[in-house]
């Protein structure tokens, strides 16, 4: 009876107090943010600060001196040309290999695919050593040509040139194009290929109209990654073209380690970072446009 006589306000359960601000999400987010700041942001900031050092204190004197040197302009141009040439070679060779492995069955295709993947696990200097043993002035190819012709002078001598670096980089970085393309080709509906073939389309037309439009994002991803890696490649340049090829990474090594010009090396490293970040931003914009176009279609 007493419970029935209670007012509704007294009988209704009291509302829970408003929750206070929880610090748990902040505590979970703080460690990875600190790791990123320590590993990625701090080195870049430290390099930028080092690049502003000059004899008179801090300023842009070091930037003006380094950017005005002919060695910097030559190294920048050579870095870009080698990276672009290597990337184009990787795109051409990687696309060809991926198409053959995906659509042209032959005995041993799986073994070839495994061998291509195994290149990803190897350090780049092993490729340069193999090139030296094969195509060096005292390599196997020159020795074989000498035995056949009776000559004593090496016929093949291109390892110390930019083309030797390009060939070595194409050999090493092509799997970075092949693997994304094979993954994209594996996602293609076989019904589309069968329908296109049943309508009388030639294999080249099926490849151009059906296969490649679906593979453009993967091709752009592999090409962008290859361009970024070749732009920053140092091991292949050091082992293959050390005598006649000077790129930005090699020039940074020379300034920082050989001549101990740390401010000058910091300026060059800042330019290298700017190139890499610009390339990454361009890749993200291109990838977003390609994926957006696929969704609209």
Secondary structure, 3 states (H helix, E strand, C coil): CHHHHCCHHHHCCCCCCCCCCCCHHHHHHHHHHHHHHHHHHHHHHHHHHHHCEECCEECCHHHHHHHCCHHHHHHHHHHHHHHHHHHHHHHHHHHHHHHHHHHCCCCCHHHHHHHHHHHHHCCHHHHHHHHHHHHCCCCHHHHHHHHHHCCCCCCCCCCCCHHHHHHHHHHHHCHHHHHHHHHHHHCCCHHHHHHHHHCCCCHHHHHHHHHHHHHHHHHHHHHHHHHHHHHCCCHHHHHHCCCCCCCHHHHHHHHHHHCCCHHHHHHHHHHHHHHHHHHHHHHHHHHHHHHHHHHHC
